[in-house]
Amino acid sequence: MNTALALDHVGIAGPDLDALSTTYERLGFVLTPIARHSGRKTPDGPIVPFGTGNRCAMLRDGYVELIAVVDAESFTNSLEFSLARYAGLHILALGIDDEEANLARMRAGGVKIPGIAYLERPVDDADPAGPRARFARLLLPDAPEGRIFLIRHLTPEAIWQERFLSHPNHAAGLAEVVLVTTAPAESAARFSLLSGRPVAPDPAGGFVLNLPRGQVRILPPESLPAVFPGAAIPSLPFIAGITITTDDANTAIRRLLGENKIAHQELAGGILVDSAAAGGAALLFRRA
């Protein structure tokens, strides 16, 4: 199929991967081991080590990537420039099942995309002979909203392992991501072109891209308080936060937030964790 099928994952960038990991473990997430990226700097170039590494909270549906620079002397894919704007959400990936068909569609739509970008990493740096996760990506060039791309997992079994999928907070799925911009119509047009799908009006204002699994909400700044009350805007455009579903009606996350004294508020739609307590990303937990 030559359209996006899902909200695949988001990436939260921070200056210190260990500190960011500790934050998310206190929120009740089980994280994958530390893994350093490698890939091709050009579509036909050799695979080389990159200077970024990650740990991920793998969910039954989608996942949350925690990413940081782990070797400033190697290729960092400009992550440090994103962090200069703010620490928080900078990566938004939509899932596809056919990179060649989507590449052809995007080029036919006038997107000057150089080709398919391949990325790979070990599942665990401490086990270099173990399984490797491999991805095919189509990056939207020069997107002001962040690092926005389509992705197909070439080895999904490598990272969606059962041992990574059960979380103390009972997180089950990545349901939505909220983007804030002063030009929601322009951003919505880019996301429609990227995904191959139409956008619709969002009830809070702006637009929403509904996917078979998950959604992307594209809002003007004045609409953000209706979704994430009290959220600060460090810079625009800004990927403000995400909604994560739980399979226990938020019972576990409510208990963990209280035990760990993590700032949050109870809303009609769920439990909102303040962005300052979640690496710069607002987290709304709601029942599945």
ABEGO torsion letter per residue (X at the ends): XABBABBABBBBBBABAAAAAAAAAAAGBBBBBBBBBBEBABAABBBBBBABBBBBBBBABEBBBBBBBABAABBAGGAAAAAAABBEBABBBBBBABAAAAAAAAAAAGBBBAEBBBBBBBABAABAABBBBBBBBBBBBGBAAEBBBBBBBABAAAABBAAAABBAAGBABBABBBBBBABAAAAAAAAAAAAGBBBBBBAAEEBBBBBABEBBBBBBAAAAAAABBGBBBABOBBBABBBBBBAAGGAAAAAAAAAAGBBBBBBAAEBBBBAAAAGGBBBBBBBX
